[in-house]
Amino acid sequence: MFEQVKAVILDSLSCEPEDITMEARLVEDLEADSLDAVELNMALEEALGYSVADEELQNMKTVGDIVRYLEAHQG
C-alpha cells in the first residue's frame, strides 16, 4: 500500500521520491497545503478506489497516517 500511496503523492505534489517516507509529514516535509490535501485525496480515490473522509483527512499528518487509514478501510 505504501508504494501505491507514494506513487500518487509523487504525481500530486512536487516533491522528490526520497522525501516520501512513512514518517514524512505532509505539511512540514512535503509542503502540502489544504488544496494539495484535497487534490491528493481525489487522486488516491481515482488511483486506488479508496477515499479518505474529509474529517479524517484533517487529522492525518504523515504519509504513514494515510497508508494505515487506507489499509484499515480497504475492501
Secondary structure, DSSP 8 states (H G I E B T S, - for coil): -HHHHHHHHHHHS---GGG--TT-BTTTTT---HHHHHHHHHHHHHHHS----HHHHTT--BHHHHHHHHHHH--
